[in-house]
């Protein structure tokens, strides 16, 4: 059973940057495609980015493309989400997820079986 713990959230001004980390335990994350999702107040959780097992393939939601970068370090059992040029609308709880699936990566919640508890990102003026 993989356990995921997010960190790195916080309060940042619009235009700033944050680096989120997702630390895994209970299994080698090299076996799992991973993804990041977010949930803003009053909204449903939405897809942000995904990365294949070895990190060779990535995908992004249109809303973050060009500003966010997903990466992973399998030796460190950690995935990352570098967020630049943050906007007010990026305010949300950010979740990382791992998939047992055989696909390259997944862009929907249904593709992931393991979830962290989330880390709050708040972007202010």
N, CA, C and O atoms as CSV, one atom per row, in Angstrom:
chain,resi,resn,atom,element,x,y,z
A,1,UNK,N,N,0.838,-1.182,0.000
A,1,UNK,CA,C,0.000,0.000,0.000
A,1,UNK,C,C,0.882,1.244,0.000
A,1,UNK,O,O,1.701,1.435,0.899
A,2,UNK,N,N,0.711,2.073,-0.996
A,2,UNK,CA,C,1.511,3.287,-1.093
A,2,UNK,C,C,0.859,4.402,-0.292
A,2,UNK,O,O,-0.347,4.625,-0.394
A,3,UNK,N,N,1.642,5.087,0.489
A,3,UNK,CA,C,1.174,6.284,1.192
A,3,UNK,C,C,1.862,7.496,0.578
A,3,UNK,O,O,3.063,7.480,0.307
A,4,UNK,N,N,1.081,8.538,0.367
A,4,UNK,CA,C,1.583,9.759,-0.253
A,4,UNK,C,C,1.380,10.937,0.688
A,4,UNK,O,O,0.326,11.075,1.310
A,5,UNK,N,N,2.390,11.778,0.784
A,5,UNK,CA,C,2.301,12.968,1.629
A,5,UNK,C,C,2.788,14.168,0.836
A,5,UNK,O,O,3.929,14.207,0.375
A,6,UNK,N,N,1.904,15.147,0.686
A,6,UNK,CA,C,2.273,16.368,-0.013
A,6,UNK,C,C,2.856,17.385,0.955
A,6,UNK,O,O,2.528,17.393,2.142
A,7,UNK,N,N,3.725,18.240,0.432
A,7,UNK,CA,C,4.278,19.342,1.216
A,7,UNK,C,C,4.656,20.470,0.265
A,7,UNK,O,O,4.690,20.298,-0.953
A,8,UNK,N,N,4.941,21.632,0.859
A,8,UNK,CA,C,5.407,22.754,0.060
A,8,UNK,C,C,4.363,23.810,-0.228
A,8,UNK,O,O,4.667,24.842,-0.826
A,9,UNK,N,N,3.131,23.559,0.192
A,9,UNK,CA,C,2.104,24.561,-0.010
A,9,UNK,C,C,2.318,25.763,0.891
A,9,UNK,O,O,3.169,25.748,1.780
A,10,UNK,N,N,1.537,26.800,0.649
A,10,UNK,CA,C,1.646,27.990,1.471
A,10,UNK,C,C,0.991,29.179,0.812
A,10,UNK,O,O,0.226,29.045,-0.144
A,11,UNK,N,N,1.309,30.349,1.344
A,11,UNK,CA,C,0.765,31.609,0.830
A,11,UNK,C,C,1.814,32.268,-0.053
A,11,UNK,O,O,2.973,32.404,0.341
A,12,UNK,N,N,1.407,32.671,-1.234
A,12,UNK,CA,C,2.342,33.293,-2.175
A,12,UNK,C,C,1.614,34.395,-2.925
A,12,UNK,O,O,0.409,34.312,-3.160
A,13,UNK,N,N,2.347,35.410,-3.290
A,13,UNK,CA,C,1.753,36.505,-4.060
A,13,UNK,C,C,1.573,36.101,-5.527
A,13,UNK,O,O,2.311,35.267,-6.051
A,14,UNK,N,N,0.611,36.691,-6.153
A,14,UNK,CA,C,0.407,36.451,-7.573
A,14,UNK,C,C,1.689,36.755,-8.340
A,14,UNK,O,O,2.356,37.762,-8.100
A,15,UNK,N,N,2.013,35.866,-9.260
A,15,UNK,CA,C,3.250,35.997,-10.016
A,15,UNK,C,C,4.401,35.232,-9.410
A,15,UNK,O,O,5.445,35.068,-10.041
A,16,UNK,N,N,4.220,34.760,-8.182
A,16,UNK,CA,C,5.278,34.034,-7.504
A,16,UNK,C,C,5.318,32.562,-7.869
A,16,UNK,O,O,4.617,32.103,-8.771
A,17,UNK,N,N,6.165,31.827,-7.136
A,17,UNK,CA,C,6.383,30.416,-7.415
A,17,UNK,C,C,6.322,29.591,-6.142
A,17,UNK,O,O,6.596,30.082,-5.047
A,18,UNK,N,N,5.961,28.341,-6.306
A,18,UNK,CA,C,6.010,27.364,-5.230
A,18,UNK,C,C,6.424,26.034,-5.816
A,18,UNK,O,O,6.137,25.733,-6.975
A,19,UNK,N,N,7.111,25.231,-4.996
A,19,UNK,CA,C,7.459,23.874,-5.387
A,19,UNK,C,C,6.758,22.916,-4.437
A,19,UNK,O,O,7.044,22.895,-3.240
A,20,UNK,N,N,5.844,22.128,-4.973
A,20,UNK,CA,C,5.171,21.111,-4.182
A,20,UNK,C,C,5.926,19.790,-4.314
A,20,UNK,O,O,6.441,19.452,-5.379
A,21,UNK,N,N,5.977,19.060,-3.213
A,21,UNK,CA,C,6.598,17.746,-3.208
A,21,UNK,C,C,5.578,16.707,-2.776
A,21,UNK,O,O,4.668,16.996,-2.000
A,22,UNK,N,N,5.738,15.518,-3.277
A,22,UNK,CA,C,4.893,14.385,-2.911
A,22,UNK,C,C,5.812,13.233,-2.558
A,22,UNK,O,O,6.425,12.625,-3.435
A,23,UNK,N,N,5.906,12.937,-1.281
A,23,UNK,CA,C,6.780,11.870,-0.819
A,23,UNK,C,C,5.995,10.582,-0.662
A,23,UNK,O,O,4.897,10.573,-0.105
A,24,UNK,N,N,6.568,9.497,-1.157
A,24,UNK,CA,C,5.886,8.215,-1.129
A,24,UNK,C,C,6.589,7.240,-0.200
A,24,UNK,O,O,7.810,7.267,-0.047
A,25,UNK,N,N,5.798,6.387,0.410
A,25,UNK,CA,C,6.337,5.303,1.220
A,25,UNK,C,C,5.464,4.079,1.003
A,25,UNK,O,O,4.337,4.183,0.520
A,26,UNK,N,N,5.998,2.918,1.366
A,26,UNK,CA,C,5.220,1.693,1.241
A,26,UNK,C,C,5.334,1.042,-0.120
A,26,UNK,O,O,4.668,0.042,-0.392
A,27,UNK,N,N,6.165,1.596,-0.968
A,27,UNK,CA,C,6.322,0.996,-2.288
A,27,UNK,C,C,7.198,1.867,-3.159
A,27,UNK,O,O,7.360,3.059,-2.894
A,28,UNK,N,N,7.758,1.284,-4.187
A,28,UNK,CA,C,8.611,2.042,-5.099
A,28,UNK,C,C,7.734,2.812,-6.070
A,28,UNK,O,O,6.966,2.210,-6.821
A,29,UNK,N,N,7.839,4.142,-6.066
A,29,UNK,CA,C,6.962,4.928,-6.936
A,29,UNK,C,C,7.309,4.750,-8.401
A,29,UNK,O,O,6.546,5.160,-9.276
A,30,UNK,N,N,8.457,4.139,-8.677
A,30,UNK,CA,C,8.827,3.894,-10.065
A,30,UNK,C,C,7.835,2.969,-10.758
A,30,UNK,O,O,7.834,2.863,-11.984
A,31,UNK,N,N,6.989,2.296,-9.974
A,31,UNK,CA,C,5.997,1.394,-10.535
A,31,UNK,C,C,4.696,2.094,-10.891
A,31,UNK,O,O,3.799,1.475,-11.462
A,32,UNK,N,N,4.579,3.377,-10.561
A,32,UNK,CA,C,3.293,4.049,-10.668
A,32,UNK,C,C,3.365,5.319,-11.501
A,32,UNK,O,O,4.213,6.175,-11.250
A,33,UNK,N,N,2.489,5.451,-12.484
A,33,UNK,CA,C,2.266,6.780,-13.045
A,33,UNK,C,C,1.716,7.670,-11.936
A,33,UNK,O,O,0.997,7.198,-11.055
A,34,UNK,N,N,2.050,8.938,-11.977
A,34,UNK,CA,C,1.600,9.822,-10.902
A,34,UNK,C,C,0.958,11.070,-11.480
A,34,UNK,O,O,1.208,11.461,-12.620
A,35,UNK,N,N,0.117,11.682,-10.649
A,35,UNK,CA,C,-0.575,12.873,-11.095
A,35,UNK,C,C,-0.768,13.865,-9.975
A,35,UNK,O,O,-0.642,13.528,-8.797
A,36,UNK,N,N,-1.074,15.078,-10.347
A,36,UNK,CA,C,-1.449,16.133,-9.408
A,36,UNK,C,C,-2.850,16.619,-9.775
A,36,UNK,O,O,-3.183,16.785,-10.949
A,37,UNK,N,N,-3.646,16.837,-8.755
A,37,UNK,CA,C,-4.990,17.378,-8.910
A,37,UNK,C,C,-5.139,18.529,-7.923
A,37,UNK,O,O,-4.314,18.691,-7.024
A,38,UNK,N,N,-6.174,19.314,-8.088
A,38,UNK,CA,C,-6.441,20.395,-7.136
A,38,UNK,C,C,-7.932,20.596,-6.968
A,38,UNK,O,O,-8.727,20.273,-7.851
A,39,UNK,N,N,-8.296,21.138,-5.812
A,39,UNK,CA,C,-9.693,21.430,-5.529
A,39,UNK,C,C,-9.800,22.800,-4.888
A,39,UNK,O,O,-9.302,23.029,-3.786
A,40,UNK,N,N,-10.451,23.698,-5.590
A,40,UNK,CA,C,-10.693,25.039,-5.081
A,40,UNK,C,C,-11.979,25.048,-4.261
A,40,UNK,O,O,-12.831,24.178,-4.442
A,41,UNK,N,N,-12.128,26.008,-3.372
A,41,UNK,CA,C,-13.341,26.078,-2.539
A,41,UNK,C,C,-14.607,26.117,-3.390
A,41,UNK,O,O,-14.731,26.930,-4.306
A,42,UNK,N,N,-15.530,25.236,-3.076
A,42,UNK,CA,C,-16.797,25.214,-3.783
A,42,UNK,C,C,-16.760,24.580,-5.146
A,42,UNK,O,O,-17.759,24.594,-5.866
A,43,UNK,N,N,-15.617,24.019,-5.517
A,43,UNK,CA,C,-15.491,23.412,-6.842
A,43,UNK,C,C,-15.095,21.950,-6.729
A,43,UNK,O,O,-14.634,21.492,-5.683
A,44,UNK,N,N,-15.284,21.230,-7.825
A,44,UNK,CA,C,-14.870,19.843,-7.857
A,44,UNK,C,C,-13.356,19.755,-8.045
A,44,UNK,O,O,-12.713,20.681,-8.540
A,45,UNK,N,N,-12.819,18.624,-7.638
A,45,UNK,CA,C,-11.397,18.403,-7.840
A,45,UNK,C,C,-11.115,18.303,-9.335
A,45,UNK,O,O,-11.870,17.682,-10.083
A,46,UNK,N,N,-10.021,18.921,-9.755
A,46,UNK,CA,C,-9.701,18.935,-11.179
A,46,UNK,C,C,-8.265,18.490,-11.425
A,46,UNK,O,O,-7.392,18.619,-10.567
A,47,UNK,N,N,-8.059,17.978,-12.592
A,47,UNK,CA,C,-6.751,17.489,-13.016
A,47,UNK,C,C,-5.801,18.648,-13.253
A,47,UNK,O,O,-6.196,19.692,-13.772
A,48,UNK,N,N,-4.543,18.457,-12.869
A,48,UNK,CA,C,-3.509,19.468,-13.091
A,48,UNK,C,C,-2.419,18.947,-14.027
A,48,UNK,O,O,-2.126,19.558,-15.055
A,49,UNK,N,N,-1.824,17.810,-13.660
A,49,UNK,CA,C,-0.698,17.307,-14.448
A,49,UNK,C,C,-0.490,15.830,-14.146
A,49,UNK,O,O,-0.940,15.321,-13.119
A,50,UNK,N,N,0.204,15.148,-15.061
A,50,UNK,CA,C,0.504,13.735,-14.871
A,50,UNK,C,C,1.872,13.430,-15.459
A,50,UNK,O,O,2.370,14.150,-16.324
A,51,UNK,N,N,2.472,12.341,-14.969
A,51,UNK,CA,C,3.799,11.953,-15.422
A,51,UNK,C,C,3.885,10.437,-15.461
A,51,UNK,O,O,3.332,9.751,-14.602
A,52,UNK,N,N,4.585,9.919,-16.466
A,52,UNK,CA,C,4.735,8.482,-16.609
A,52,UNK,C,C,5.722,7.940,-15.581
A,52,UNK,O,O,6.369,8.697,-14.859
A,53,UNK,N,N,5.823,6.601,-15.532
A,53,UNK,CA,C,6.618,5.952,-14.496
A,53,UNK,C,C,8.071,6.425,-14.475
A,53,UNK,O,O,8.638,6.653,-13.406
A,54,UNK,N,N,8.656,6.567,-15.632
A,54,UNK,CA,C,10.077,6.944,-15.684
A,54,UNK,C,C,10.259,8.443,-15.888
A,54,UNK,O,O,11.382,8.947,-15.892
A,55,UNK,N,N,9.134,9.154,-16.057
A,55,UNK,CA,C,9.211,10.600,-16.223
A,55,UNK,C,C,9.408,11.055,-17.645
A,55,UNK,O,O,9.575,12.251,-17.884
A,56,UNK,N,N,9.395,10.155,-18.588
A,56,UNK,CA,C,9.666,10.532,-19.973
A,56,UNK,C,C,8.487,11.257,-20.610
A,56,UNK,O,O,8.665,12.049,-21.535
A,57,UNK,N,N,7.284,10.985,-20.115
A,57,UNK,CA,C,6.079,11.595,-20.675
A,57,UNK,C,C,5.332,12.369,-19.603
A,57,UNK,O,O,5.165,11.902,-18.476
A,58,UNK,N,N,4.885,13.560,-19.976
A,58,UNK,CA,C,4.109,14.400,-19.061
A,58,UNK,C,C,2.910,14.974,-19.797
A,58,UNK,O,O,2.854,15.005,-21.027
A,59,UNK,N,N,1.957,15.425,-19.000
A,59,UNK,CA,C,0.748,16.035,-19.561
A,59,UNK,C,C,0.262,17.100,-18.600
A,59,UNK,O,O,0.455,16.992,-17.389
A,60,UNK,N,N,-0.369,18.129,-19.142
A,60,UNK,CA,C,-0.830,19.234,-18.310
A,60,UNK,C,C,-2.233,19.675,-18.717
A,60,UNK,O,O,-2.622,19.595,-19.882
A,61,UNK,N,N,-2.977,20.142,-17.720
A,61,UNK,CA,C,-4.229,20.813,-18.019
A,61,UNK,C,C,-3.916,22.122,-18.740
A,61,UNK,O,O,-2.878,22.741,-18.504
A,62,UNK,N,N,-4.815,22.529,-19.610
A,62,UNK,CA,C,-4.575,23.763,-20.363
A,62,UNK,C,C,-4.372,24.965,-19.440
A,62,UNK,O,O,-3.617,25.882,-19.765
A,63,UNK,N,N,-5.042,24.957,-18.304
A,63,UNK,CA,C,-4.993,26.101,-17.395
A,63,UNK,C,C,-3.619,26.309,-16.766
A,63,UNK,O,O,-3.327,27.397,-16.272
A,64,UNK,N,N,-2.773,25.282,-16.778
A,64,UNK,CA,C,-1.459,25.406,-16.134
A,64,UNK,C,C,-0.313,25.217,-17.110
A,64,UNK,O,O,0.851,25.379,-16.746
A,65,UNK,N,N,-0.638,24.875,-18.346
A,65,UNK,CA,C,0.395,24.594,-19.338
A,65,UNK,C,C,1.292,25.820,-19.523
A,65,UNK,O,O,0.811,26.941,-19.688
A,66,UNK,N,N,2.601,25.582,-19.493
A,66,UNK,CA,C,3.550,26.674,-19.646
A,66,UNK,C,C,3.933,27.345,-18.336
A,66,UNK,O,O,4.894,28.112,-18.287
A,67,UNK,N,N,3.187,27.060,-17.276
A,67,UNK,CA,C,3.485,27.656,-15.969
A,67,UNK,C,C,3.905,26.611,-14.943
A,67,UNK,O,O,4.743,26.891,-14.086
A,68,UNK,N,N,3.341,25.421,-15.019
A,68,UNK,CA,C,3.640,24.356,-14.060
A,68,UNK,C,C,4.490,23.289,-14.732
A,68,UNK,O,O,4.387,23.059,-15.937
A,69,UNK,N,N,5.338,22.637,-13.927
A,69,UNK,CA,C,6.146,21.531,-14.414
A,69,UNK,C,C,6.079,20.379,-13.428
A,69,UNK,O,O,6.371,20.541,-12.244
A,70,UNK,N,N,5.693,19.218,-13.927
A,70,UNK,CA,C,5.680,18.016,-13.094
A,70,UNK,C,C,6.963,17.239,-13.342
A,70,UNK,O,O,7.445,17.160,-14.472
A,71,UNK,N,N,7.504,16.672,-12.287
A,71,UNK,CA,C,8.724,15.876,-12.407
A,71,UNK,C,C,8.723,14.821,-11.300
A,71,UNK,O,O,7.854,14.813,-10.428
A,72,UNK,N,N,9.699,13.947,-11.355
A,72,UNK,CA,C,9.798,12.914,-10.330
A,72,UNK,C,C,11.242,12.489,-10.166
A,72,UNK,O,O,12.045,12.573,-11.095
A,73,UNK,N,N,11.550,12.034,-8.973
A,73,UNK,CA,C,12.843,11.446,-8.667
A,73,UNK,C,C,12.545,10.109,-8.012
A,73,UNK,O,O,12.300,10.039,-6.807
A,74,UNK,N,N,12.567,9.063,-8.798
A,74,UNK,CA,C,12.198,7.749,-8.279
A,74,UNK,C,C,13.169,7.252,-7.206
A,74,UNK,O,O,12.777,6.525,-6.293
A,75,UNK,N,N,14.422,7.647,-7.323
A,75,UNK,CA,C,15.397,7.236,-6.302
A,75,UNK,C,C,15.076,7.863,-4.948
A,75,UNK,O,O,15.392,7.299,-3.900
A,76,UNK,N,N,14.446,9.034,-4.983
A,76,UNK,CA,C,14.079,9.728,-3.747
A,76,UNK,C,C,12.616,9.492,-3.372
A,76,UNK,O,O,12.129,10.058,-2.392
A,77,UNK,N,N,11.913,8.663,-4.143
A,77,UNK,CA,C,10.515,8.348,-3.853
A,77,UNK,C,C,9.675,9.620,-3.786
A,77,UNK,O,O,8.790,9.745,-2.940
A,78,UNK,N,N,9.957,10.551,-4.672
A,78,UNK,CA,C,9.302,11.850,-4.605
A,78,UNK,C,C,8.888,12.337,-5.992
A,78,UNK,O,O,9.619,12.182,-6.970
A,79,UNK,N,N,7.706,12.924,-6.047
A,79,UNK,CA,C,7.256,13.630,-7.238
A,79,UNK,C,C,7.129,15.109,-6.892
A,79,UNK,O,O,6.960,15.477,-5.729
A,80,UNK,N,N,7.214,15.947,-7.917
A,80,UNK,CA,C,7.219,17.380,-7.692
A,80,UNK,C,C,6.237,18.082,-8.632
A,80,UNK,O,O,5.888,17.580,-9.700
A,81,UNK,N,N,5.815,19.248,-8.190
A,81,UNK,CA,C,5.059,20.139,-9.063
A,81,UNK,C,C,5.622,21.542,-8.862
A,81,UNK,O,O,5.377,22.186,-7.841
A,82,UNK,N,N,6.373,21.997,-9.847
A,82,UNK,CA,C,6.908,23.354,-9.806
A,82,UNK,C,C,5.862,24.281,-10.398
A,82,UNK,O,O,5.440,24.103,-11.541
A,83,UNK,N,N,5.448,25.267,-9.622
A,83,UNK,CA,C,4.397,26.180,-10.053
A,83,UNK,C,C,4.970,27.588,-10.150
A,83,UNK,O,O,5.403,28.159,-9.150
A,84,UNK,N,N,4.970,28.136,-11.336
A,84,UNK,CA,C,5.472,29.484,-11.582
A,84,UNK,C,C,4.335,30.377,-12.071
A,84,UNK,O,O,3.278,29.897,-12.481
A,85,UNK,N,N,4.575,31.673,-12.020
A,85,UNK,CA,C,3.592,32.652,-12.496
A,85,UNK,C,C,2.207,32.367,-11.920
A,85,UNK,O,O,1.213,32.329,-12.644
A,86,UNK,N,N,2.165,32.172,-10.635
A,86,UNK,CA,C,0.911,31.780,-10.000
A,86,UNK,C,C,-0.144,32.874,-10.112
A,86,UNK,O,O,0.154,34.067,-10.054
A,87,UNK,N,N,-1.379,32.430,-10.275
A,87,UNK,CA,C,-2.516,33.324,-10.413
A,87,UNK,C,C,-3.482,33.104,-9.243
A,87,UNK,O,O,-3.426,32.081,-8.560
A,88,UNK,N,N,-4.356,34.070,-9.031
A,88,UNK,CA,C,-5.336,33.934,-7.961
A,88,UNK,C,C,-6.143,32.650,-8.117
A,88,UNK,O,O,-6.474,31.992,-7.131
A,89,UNK,N,N,-6.452,32.303,-9.349
A,89,UNK,CA,C,-7.288,31.128,-9.600
A,89,UNK,C,C,-6.558,29.806,-9.387
A,89,UNK,O,O,-7.159,28.740,-9.519
A,90,UNK,N,N,-5.282,29.862,-9.063
A,90,UNK,CA,C,-4.550,28.643,-8.711
A,90,UNK,C,C,-4.745,28.276,-7.245
A,90,UNK,O,O,-4.301,27.215,-6.807
A,91,UNK,N,N,-5.400,29.136,-6.492
A,91,UNK,CA,C,-5.669,28.844,-5.085
A,91,UNK,C,C,-6.522,27.591,-4.954
A,91,UNK,O,O,-7.613,27.510,-5.520
A,92,UNK,N,N,-6.023,26.615,-4.207
A,92,UNK,CA,C,-6.704,25.330,-4.069
A,92,UNK,C,C,-5.919,24.439,-3.122
A,92,UNK,O,O,-4.790,24.750,-2.743
A,93,UNK,N,N,-6.529,23.343,-2.752
A,93,UNK,CA,C,-5.798,22.260,-2.108
A,93,UNK,C,C,-5.268,21.366,-3.221
A,93,UNK,O,O,-6.020,20.937,-4.097
A,94,UNK,N,N,-3.978,21.092,-3.179
A,94,UNK,CA,C,-3.331,20.296,-4.214
A,94,UNK,C,C,-3.068,18.889,-3.685
A,94,UNK,O,O,-2.551,18.705,-2.583
A,95,UNK,N,N,-3.438,17.907,-4.498
A,95,UNK,CA,C,-3.304,16.502,-4.133
A,95,UNK,C,C,-2.394,15.792,-5.131
A,95,UNK,O,O,-2.463,16.045,-6.334
A,96,UNK,N,N,-1.546,14.904,-4.626
A,96,UNK,CA,C,-0.841,14.024,-5.538
A,96,UNK,C,C,-1.493,12.648,-5.481
A,96,UNK,O,O,-2.139,12.287,-4.497
A,97,UNK,N,N,-1.310,11.898,-6.545
A,97,UNK,CA,C,-1.948,10.601,-6.673
A,97,UNK,C,C,-1.041,9.651,-7.436
A,97,UNK,O,O,-0.241,10.068,-8.273
A,98,UNK,N,N,-1.181,8.369,-7.134
A,98,UNK,CA,C,-0.410,7.328,-7.812
A,98,UNK,C,C,-1.379,6.283,-8.376
A,98,UNK,O,O,-2.423,5.997,-7.791
A,99,UNK,N,N,-1.003,5.732,-9.516
A,99,UNK,CA,C,-1.886,4.807,-10.211
A,99,UNK,C,C,-1.272,3.418,-10.321
A,99,UNK,O,O,-0.074,3.271,-10.561
A,100,UNK,N,N,-2.109,2.408,-10.141
A,100,UNK,CA,C,-1.683,1.030,-10.374
A,100,UNK,C,C,-1.904,0.628,-11.829
A,100,UNK,O,O,-1.610,-0.503,-12.216
A,101,UNK,N,N,-2.407,1.532,-12.612
A,101,UNK,CA,C,-2.765,1.202,-13.984
A,101,UNK,C,C,-1.561,0.938,-14.872
A,101,UNK,O,O,-0.424,1.250,-14.517
A,102,UNK,N,N,-1.831,0.364,-16.023
A,102,UNK,CA,C,-0.771,0.001,-16.957
A,102,UNK,C,C,-0.574,1.059,-18.034
A,102,UNK,O,O,0.307,0.924,-18.884
A,103,UNK,N,N,-1.388,2.113,-18.003
A,103,UNK,CA,C,-1.252,3.182,-18.975
A,103,UNK,C,C,-0.037,4.041,-18.725
A,103,UNK,O,O,0.630,3.934,-17.696
A,104,UNK,N,N,0.233,4.894,-19.689
A,104,UNK,CA,C,1.377,5.796,-19.568
A,104,UNK,C,C,1.147,6.775,-18.422
A,104,UNK,O,O,2.033,6.989,-17.596
A,105,UNK,N,N,-0.029,7.360,-18.375
A,105,UNK,CA,C,-0.472,8.212,-17.276
A,105,UNK,C,C,-1.973,8.394,-17.428
A,105,UNK,O,O,-2.557,7.940,-18.412
A,106,UNK,N,N,-2.592,9.043,-16.476
A,106,UNK,CA,C,-4.040,9.200,-16.462
A,106,UNK,C,C,-4.406,10.645,-16.169
A,106,UNK,O,O,-3.720,11.324,-15.405
A,107,UNK,N,N,-5.479,11.109,-16.772
A,107,UNK,CA,C,-5.886,12.504,-16.614
A,107,UNK,C,C,-7.204,12.634,-15.878
A,107,UNK,O,O,-7.761,13.729,-15.798
A,108,UNK,N,N,-7.715,11.537,-15.338
A,108,UNK,CA,C,-8.937,11.592,-14.546
A,108,UNK,C,C,-8.683,10.960,-13.184
A,108,UNK,O,O,-7.776,10.145,-13.013
A,109,UNK,N,N,-9.513,11.359,-12.216
A,109,UNK,CA,C,-9.362,10.811,-10.866
A,109,UNK,C,C,-9.507,9.300,-10.858
A,109,UNK,O,O,-8.858,8.612,-10.071
A,110,UNK,N,N,-10.349,8.791,-11.726
A,110,UNK,CA,C,-10.618,7.353,-11.731
A,110,UNK,C,C,-9.379,6.531,-12.051
A,110,UNK,O,O,-9.335,5.336,-11.758
A,111,UNK,N,N,-8.384,7.154,-12.642
A,111,UNK,CA,C,-7.179,6.417,-12.994
A,111,UNK,C,C,-6.229,6.185,-11.842
A,111,UNK,O,O,-5.236,5.469,-11.979
A,112,UNK,N,N,-6.539,6.804,-10.682
A,112,UNK,CA,C,-5.613,6.767,-9.545
A,112,UNK,C,C,-6.243,6.088,-8.342
A,112,UNK,O,O,-7.414,6.300,-8.028
A,113,UNK,N,N,-5.444,5.272,-7.680
A,113,UNK,CA,C,-5.933,4.512,-6.530
A,113,UNK,C,C,-5.373,5.017,-5.207
A,113,UNK,O,O,-5.962,4.773,-4.154
A,114,UNK,N,N,-4.268,5.702,-5.246
A,114,UNK,CA,C,-3.631,6.176,-4.027
A,114,UNK,C,C,-3.585,7.701,-4.047
A,114,UNK,O,O,-3.223,8.317,-5.049
A,115,UNK,N,N,-3.962,8.295,-2.909
A,115,UNK,CA,C,-4.059,9.741,-2.821
A,115,UNK,C,C,-3.420,10.247,-1.539
A,115,UNK,O,O,-3.484,9.598,-0.494
A,116,UNK,N,N,-2.802,11.417,-1.637
A,116,UNK,CA,C,-2.362,12.101,-0.440
A,116,UNK,C,C,-3.502,12.904,0.150
A,116,UNK,O,O,-4.609,12.926,-0.388
A,117,UNK,N,N,-3.221,13.566,1.266
A,117,UNK,CA,C,-4.250,14.342,1.954
A,117,UNK,C,C,-4.320,15.788,1.475
A,117,UNK,O,O,-5.254,16.517,1.806
A,118,UNK,N,N,-3.346,16.185,0.712
A,118,UNK,CA,C,-3.387,17.505,0.117
A,118,UNK,C,C,-2.570,18.541,0.857
A,118,UNK,O,O,-2.281,18.397,2.045
A,119,UNK,N,N,-2.201,19.585,0.138
A,119,UNK,CA,C,-1.506,20.731,0.715
A,119,UNK,C,C,-2.134,22.002,0.149
A,119,UNK,O,O,-2.402,22.096,-1.049
A,120,UNK,N,N,-2.364,22.975,1.027
A,120,UNK,CA,C,-3.063,24.188,0.629
A,120,UNK,C,C,-2.121,25.159,-0.067
A,120,UNK,O,O,-1.026,25.441,0.420
A,121,UNK,N,N,-2.557,25.660,-1.201
A,121,UNK,CA,C,-1.849,26.724,-1.908
A,121,UNK,C,C,-2.794,27.917,-1.998
A,121,UNK,O,O,-3.900,27.808,-2.527
A,122,UNK,N,N,-2.348,29.047,-1.479
A,122,UNK,CA,C,-3.157,30.261,-1.519
A,122,UNK,C,C,-2.365,31.350,-2.224
A,122,UNK,O,O,-1.255,31.690,-1.814
A,123,UNK,N,N,-2.938,31.886,-3.274
A,123,UNK,CA,C,-2.308,32.950,-4.046
A,123,UNK,C,C,-3.041,34.255,-3.758
A,123,UNK,O,O,-4.260,34.338,-3.910
A,124,UNK,N,N,-2.296,35.261,-3.345
A,124,UNK,CA,C,-2.894,36.541,-2.984
A,124,UNK,C,C,-2.390,37.646,-3.897
A,124,UNK,O,O,-1.417,37.490,-4.634
A,125,UNK,N,N,-3.099,38.780,-3.814
A,125,UNK,CA,C,-2.680,39.930,-4.620
A,125,UNK,C,C,-1.408,40.542,-4.057
A,125,UNK,O,O,-0.901,41.523,-4.601
